Amino acid sequence: MLLALAAAHPSQRIAAQKADTLLLNNGDRIIGEVKVLENGLLEYKTDNVGTIKVKWDRVVQITSRLYFEVATRDGLRYFGTLPHVDSAGVLAVALDQIFVVPMGNVVGITRIKQTQFWDRIDGYLDLGFSYAKSNQTLQLTSGLDATYLLRDWSINLKGDLFIQKQKEADPTRRWSIRPNVQRLLPKRWLVYALGQLQQNQELGLDLRALISPGGGRQLFRTNSHQAEAFLGLAALREWYVDTTEASGRRGTSSLEGSVTGNYRAFRYDRPELDLSANLQVFPSLSDLGRVRLEGDVRARYEVLKDFFITLALQNSFDSRPPNPDTPKSDFTTTLSLTWKF
C-alpha cells in the first residue's frame, strides 16, 4: 500500500525536491531519496508517505546524484554517485570512472554524508528497568553502540551498564566503555586500535584499562547474515579488590593475545528480527594458563519503526583472577527497549 501511494500522483513527484529515482520489478517508479541499504532492506524517503522500506530483491534500478559507498558480497567497495543505466538489474557507481555491479551482488549502500557531524552517526541505544517488590530488588540496564563512518575509516563507541540494588545488600555495578577505530582495507581486510575501560563488582574488578591493536577480516556478508574475525594483542592494567592492601585494592599489568569473532543474522521481513553473537578470548602471555572470555548474545524484535524489544545475555569469565577469592564468572540477562538511530 505504501509503495502504491508513493508511486502515485505523478504531478507531486515532478514537484518534489528529492531527485533520486527508484524502479521496482512491478514497473512502479518512485521519486525520493536513497537513505541506506542494510539487512536486505532499502530505506527510501518520499514526499508523499515519508520513509518506506523496500525488499532489495524488488529493486531493479536506482539513480542518485548523491555520494554513496556500495558494498558487495565479495568484499569490494565502490564510491560515487549512482547514474542512470539503460539495463535493469545492475547498479552503476560513478566517480573517476563508472563501475557496473549486478544488483544481486550488492549487500550495502551507505550514504557518505557531507553534512553535519550528527547525521553521519548510526547505532542503537538500550534502556531497561525492573523492580521486584517481593525482595525489593531494583535493576537498571543501558547500552550504546554508535558508529561514525568515513570513506576508509570507521569509528565506533560501545558501552553497557548494569546496576542492581537490593534491600540489605550491597549494590552491584557492572559497566564497560570501548572505543574502536578501524582502517578499512581492500578485500574485506582491516586494521584496528581498540581501547576499553571496565568495572565488574561481582568479580571484584575495580577497574580494567586495556589497549589492543590488531587486524581482521569480514569473512562473509550477505543480505541475511554476516561474520567477522579479528586477531591482535592486548596490554592491560587491572585493579582488583584486596582487603589485605592498605589501599583496598591491588594492581597488576599483563600482556594478552586477543581473538574475536562476531556473527549477525537478520530477517528483513517486517517486523524485523535481528540476532547477534560476539565472543572475545584473551589468553594471557604474561601469566600462562590464564584465559579470559567476554561474550554476549542479543536478539531484538521490532515493535514500532526504529524501536525494538531486546533480550541480551552477557557473560564474563576469568580462569585465574588475580584475587583467588573472587568468582571466576558473571552472567547477566537483560530485557530492554532499543531505539535504532
N, C-alpha and C positions, 0 to 999 in steps of 0.2 A: 504494500500500500504506500509506504513512504517513497519507494522508488518511482511508483506511478505518479505521485504528486510532484516529485522533484522533476520528472521528465515532462510534466505538463506545462501549460502556459508559455508558449514559445516567446511571446512578446516580453514576458518578465525575464526570460533567460537572456534576451538580447540586451535588456536594460541593466542587467545585473553587473555589479562591479567586478565580480570574480570572473576570471578568464580561462580557467582550466576546463578541459573537456574530457568527459568520461563516456565511453561507448560500451554498452553491455551486450551480452550474447543474444538478447531478445530484440535488439535494434534500438533500445532507448539510448538517447544521447542527453547527458546531463551536464549543464554548466555549473561550475562551482570552484572549489579549492581543495587540492590534494593535501591532506594532513599527514598521514602516516600509513604504512602497510606493516602490520606485525601480526603474528599468530594466525595468518591466513585471512585476515580481515583488512579491507581498505577503508580507512576513515576519511570521509569526504564531506566537506562543508558546503551547503547550498543556501541560497537566499530564501527559498520557498518553505522548506521544512527543517532548516537547521542542519545539524550534523547527522549523517547516516553512516552505517557500516555495511559494506558490500562484500560478499564472499569473493575471494580473489579469482576463483575459477569461473566466475560470471563476467569478468572483465576481459574485453578483447582489445581495447585501445585506450591510451591515456596521452594527453598532451598538456604541457605546462611550461610557462616561461620562468618559473621559479627554479631554485637551485636545490638539488637533492643528492643524497647518497643512495645508490641502488646496490643491494647485496644479492648475490646468487648462491644457490645451494652448493656450488663447488668452491666457494670461498673468495670469489672475485668481488671487487668493489669498484663501482663506476661513479663518477661525479659529474654533474652538469644539469642542464635543462632537459625537458622531455619533449622533443619536437614531434611534429606530425609525421607519420609514415603511412603509405598507402596500404600496406599489408596489415591485416588483422592478426592478432595472436603474437605480436612481437612488440617490444618496448625499445625505443631509441633513446640514447643518452648522449647529449652533445656538449662538449666543452671545446677543446682544441680540435677534436675530431669526433665523428659520430660512431658510436657502438650500438649494434642491434642485438638485443638479448631476447630469447624466447620467453614469453610470459610465464610458462610453466616452470622456468628455471629461477624466477625471481622470488626471493623469500623475505625481502625487506626493502622498504622505501622510507627514507628518513629525511625530513626537511632540514637542510643546513640553513638555519635562520640567520639573517643579518640584522636582527632587530635587538630588542632589549635582552639583557642577561637572563632574566627570569623565564623568558619564552623558550630558552634552549634547555631547560631542565625538565626531565621526565622521571617519574618514580611513583612511590606509594607511601602512605602514612597509615599506621595501625594505631588503634586505641581500644583497649579492653578494660573492663571493670567488673568486679564481682564482690558480693558480700554474703557471707553465711551467718545468719543470726544465731544459729544453734551454738556455734563455738566462737562467735564474734570475730570472724576472720575476714579481713579486707585485702583484696588483691587488685593491683593496678599494673597494667602492661601497656607498652608502647613500642613501636618500631618505625624506622625510617629507612628508605632506600632511594637515593636521589642520584641521577647521572646527568652530567653536563657533557654533551657530545660535540666535538670538533671534527674536522676532516680526518686527521690522523691520530687524534688523541681522545681518550675517554677518561673523565674524572668522576669518581664515584664516592659517595659518602653513605655508609651504612651504620645504623645504630639500633640498639634494643635496650629496653628497660623492664625489669620485673621487680615489684615491691610487694611484700606480704607483711601485714601487721595482724597480730592475734593477741587477744587479751591474755595477760600474764605470761607473755613470751616475748623474747627479743625480736625486733623487726628483722626481716631477711631482705637483702637487696642484691640484685644482680644486674650489671649493666656492661655495655660494650660499645665502643666507638671505633670505626675502622675506615679511614680514608684510603683510597686506592687510585693510583694514576697509571694508566695503560697507554703504551705507544703501539698503535695498530700497524702491523706489517703485512706484506702480501701473503697470499695462500693461507689465510686464517691464522697466521702466527702473530704473537705479540710478546712484548716485554712489559714488566710492571714493577712498581715500587709500592709496597703496602705498609701501612702503619696501623697500630692497634693499641688502645688503652682499654683495660678490662678489670672489672671487680666482681668477685663472687663470694659473698659472705658464707654461703652454705659450705664451700670448700675451704674456708679460711684464707682465701686470697684477698688481701687488702688492695693490691694493685699489681697489674702486669703491664709493662710497656714493651712493645715489640716493633721491630723494623725488619721487613722482609723483601729483598729484591728477588726477581726470578723471571721466568718466561713460561709461555704456554701456547696452547693451540685450541681453536674451536674444532672439535672432532667432526661434528656434522651439524647442519641446520636445515630444517625443512619447515613447511607451514603447519606442522603438528608437533614437532619436538626438536630439541637441540641439546648438545652436550659439550662441555669444555674440560680440559685437564691442564694443570699447572704444576711446575716443579721449581723450587727455589731454596734459599737459605733464610733462617730467621735468627736474629740476635735479640735477646730479651733480658729484661731485668724484672725480677719478681720480688714482692714483699708479702710474706705470709705472717699471719697472726702467730705470735710466740710469746707466751706469758713469762718465759724464763729470761727474756731480754728486757733490759731497762726501758727501751722504747716501746715495748709491747709488740714488736714485730721484727722479723729477720729477713734480710735481703740477700738474694743470690743472683748471679749472672750466668748465662749459658748460651750455647750456640746449638741450633736445631736445624734439621732438614725440614722441608715443607712440601707436602704432596696434597694437592687439592683436586677434587672432582665435583663438577656441577652438572645437574641434569634438570631439564624442564620439559613438561608436556602440557599441551593445551588443546581445548576444544573450541573452535571458533563459532559454532552454532550458539545462538542466544537461548538461554543465558550462558555467559561464558564460564568455563571451568578451567582452572589453572592449577597444576601440580608441580612443585619444585623440590629438589633434594640436593643438599650440599654437604660435603664431608671434607674435613681438613685433618691430616695426620702429621704430627710433629715428632719424629724420632730424634731423641737428643743425641748430639755429637759430643757433648761435654760430660754427660752422665749416661754412659752406655747402658741400655736396657730400659731406660725411662722413655715412655711413649705417651704423648697427649693426643686426645681426639676432641674435635669440635664438630658437631653435626646438627643439622636441622632439616625438618620436612614441613612444607607448607602446602595447604590446599585451600584455594579460595573460590567462592561461588558468587556470581554476580546477582545482586538483588535489585539494584537500580543502576542506571547508567553511571559508570565510574565508581560505584560503591559495591563492596563485596563483604561477605562474611568469611573470615579466615580462621582456619584451625591450624595451629602451629605446634610442633613438637621440637624441643631443643634438648641436647644432651652434651655435657662436658665430662671428660674422663681424663684422669691422670694416673698412670700405673704406679708412679713413685713420687707423690708430692713431697716437697722439701720438709713439711711438717708431717711426720708419720701419724699424728693423732687426728688429722683431718680426713673426711671422707674422700674416696677416690673418684666418685662420680656424682653428678647432679642432673636431674631430669625434670623438665617443666613442660606443661601442656597449657596452652592459652587459646581462648576464643575471643576474637576481636572484630571490630568493624574497620574496614580498609577503604581509604579514599585513594584512587588512582589519579595522578595528575601528569 
